[in-house]
Amino acid sequence: MFELQGAFGGVEVQVACDGIQDVGGDAAVRPGQFVIGSFWASDNTCVICRSGYPSSCVHHVLI
């Protein structure tokens, strides 16, 4: 896993990224795909999430 840290546009950013090794069931990803994950969870109900920007959710929580 790679970890990227830094300030981008004045916003502190930390994400994890890696390649998919194995999936099961109805996964939306396939082995070999590269993914980037956030350490924040969004609720997908606020106006910002519904506008397509869940990374800026007003109800975000650290996971």
Order of alpha helices (4+ residues) and beta strands (2+ residues): beta-beta-beta-beta-alpha-beta
